[in-house]
Amino acid sequence: MAELNIKERQAGDVTVLDLDGKITIGEGSVALRSAVRRLVEENKKKILLNLAGVGYVDSSGIGELVSSFSSVSREGGQLKLLNLTQKIQDLLAITKLLTVFDVYEDESSAVSAFK
Amino acid sequence: MTNEIVELTLPSRIEAIAEATAAAAKIANRLGLSETAIYGVDLAVREAVTNAVVHGNQQDETKPVEITFINLAMSLVITVRDKGNGFDPTSVPDPTLSENLLNPTGRGLLFMRTFMDEVEWTAHPGGGTVVRMTKKL
């Protein structure tokens, strides 16, 4: 079984990636990077990462979230986070990245926050 | 397991990181640490071994990563040694400063210091770097 499973769906013009598993150095980080890169190439630049199924992230995974945010922003898009588990929320607080990411607890609010 | 010492020698590849964290979690669990503390030890070991594999040994599989878990009476001490060219932790910029927030790397040391009670780096006389992390029991 893959370290990180990613399912893609549309909510209006927002692409939601439902992530399930771990975002850690190696396979998990690479899978996320590839998925976000592909969406940007397909001109899908409103991206909502649903992290409800992600129970474990290391510093490489946090770095991948930051890189994804930066690369989507650079291309004129937006990347937001949905349904943080407590562990990820704690890591984003420790790293002060809660000041960087737009974070939502319910999908409809997140989707309507995209411009 | 008073004063028990567990030693692991792993090759410098990404897959070894999970092996090290599994051992750490098993030992922390056996010592009766809380679920939160076990998670912290697991993550700190993950970051230390990642640094040893990726930065210290540059994923050169001929260079091992040596990990030691020592159960002292009041603490669990974990050491991770690489065979790299040395490491100065003060050279890593503070990732929480606003100018560094968007850096993709540089948060591993912060996690190690956050989840362990003491973390220190020393140069090993035989070469490489040793990070020593202590979790109070």
Contacts between the chains, C-beta under 8 A, distances in Angstrom:
chain1	res1	chain2	res2	distance
A	24	B	17	7.9
A	24	B	46	7.3
A	25	B	14	6.1
A	25	B	17	6.6
A	25	B	50	5.5
A	25	B	54	7.4
A	26	B	14	4.3
A	26	B	15	7.7
A	26	B	17	7.7
A	58	B	43	6.4
A	58	B	46	5.3
A	58	B	47	6.5
A	58	B	50	7.1
A	58	B	108	7.7
A	58	B	111	7.5
A	59	B	47	5.8
A	59	B	50	7.6
A	59	B	105	7.6
A	59	B	106	8.0
A	59	B	107	4.0
A	59	B	108	4.2
A	59	B	110	7.7
A	59	B	111	5.6
A	60	B	50	6.9
A	60	B	105	7.9
A	62	B	107	5.7
A	63	B	103	7.8
A	63	B	104	4.1
A	63	B	105	5.4
A	63	B	107	6.7
A	64	B	104	7.4
A	66	B	101	7.7
A	66	B	102	5.8
A	66	B	103	7.3
A	66	B	104	5.4
A	67	B	104	4.5
A	69	B	102	7.7
A	70	B	102	5.5
A	70	B	104	7.7
A	87	B	39	7.0
A	91	B	111	7.4
A	94	B	96	8.0
A	94	B	110	6.6
A	94	B	111	7.3
A	94	B	114	5.5
A	95	B	95	6.1
A	95	B	96	6.3
A	95	B	101	7.8
A	95	B	107	5.6
A	95	B	110	6.7
A	96	B	96	4.5
A	96	B	101	6.3
A	97	B	101	6.5
A	99	B	101	7.3
A	100	B	101	5.5
A	100	B	102	7.1
